[in-house]
Amino acid sequence: MTIYSKDPILSKDKPLKYLGNPDAYELRIIDDDEDYYLPFMDIGALDRKDEIGEFESLAFIENKTYLAS
């Protein structure tokens, strides 16, 4: 979230809907079997405790089960 919100292009073009609420977002592995770069939805999102440095690319997406309060 920090990297996304500090990126001048991303934060201007698509600002975070739930800034400051990490429960609203998740990281997913990119499905490399597709022609387009899509999040791999057949497995769960990465756990927040997982190290992300081992992945070449990840999708940062809204958590579809998040309920805004």
Contacts in CASP RR format, 6 or more apart in sequence:
PFRMAT RR
TARGET T0000
AUTHOR 0000-0000-0000
METHOD contacts of the structure
MODEL  1
MTIYSKDPILSKDKPLKYLGNPDAYELRIIDDDEDYYLPFMDIGALDRKD
EIGEFESLAFIENKTYLAS
1 16 0 8 1.000
1 19 0 8 1.000
1 20 0 8 1.000
1 22 0 8 1.000
1 25 0 8 1.000
4 10 0 8 1.000
4 11 0 8 1.000
4 16 0 8 1.000
4 60 0 8 1.000
5 11 0 8 1.000
5 15 0 8 1.000
5 16 0 8 1.000
5 19 0 8 1.000
16 25 0 8 1.000
17 24 0 8 1.000
17 62 0 8 1.000
18 24 0 8 1.000
18 25 0 8 1.000
18 62 0 8 1.000
18 66 0 8 1.000
18 68 0 8 1.000
21 66 0 8 1.000
21 68 0 8 1.000
22 48 0 8 1.000
23 63 0 8 1.000
23 66 0 8 1.000
24 62 0 8 1.000
24 63 0 8 1.000
24 66 0 8 1.000
24 68 0 8 1.000
25 60 0 8 1.000
25 61 0 8 1.000
25 62 0 8 1.000
25 63 0 8 1.000
25 66 0 8 1.000
26 45 0 8 1.000
26 46 0 8 1.000
26 60 0 8 1.000
26 61 0 8 1.000
26 62 0 8 1.000
26 63 0 8 1.000
27 45 0 8 1.000
27 46 0 8 1.000
27 52 0 8 1.000
27 58 0 8 1.000
27 59 0 8 1.000
27 60 0 8 1.000
28 39 0 8 1.000
28 40 0 8 1.000
28 41 0 8 1.000
28 44 0 8 1.000
28 45 0 8 1.000
28 46 0 8 1.000
28 58 0 8 1.000
28 59 0 8 1.000
28 61 0 8 1.000
29 39 0 8 1.000
29 40 0 8 1.000
29 43 0 8 1.000
29 46 0 8 1.000
29 55 0 8 1.000
29 58 0 8 1.000
29 59 0 8 1.000
30 37 0 8 1.000
30 38 0 8 1.000
30 39 0 8 1.000
30 40 0 8 1.000
30 57 0 8 1.000
30 58 0 8 1.000
30 59 0 8 1.000
31 37 0 8 1.000
31 38 0 8 1.000
31 39 0 8 1.000
31 40 0 8 1.000
31 41 0 8 1.000
31 42 0 8 1.000
37 57 0 8 1.000
37 59 0 8 1.000
38 59 0 8 1.000
39 59 0 8 1.000
39 61 0 8 1.000
45 63 0 8 1.000
46 52 0 8 1.000
46 58 0 8 1.000
52 58 0 8 1.000
END
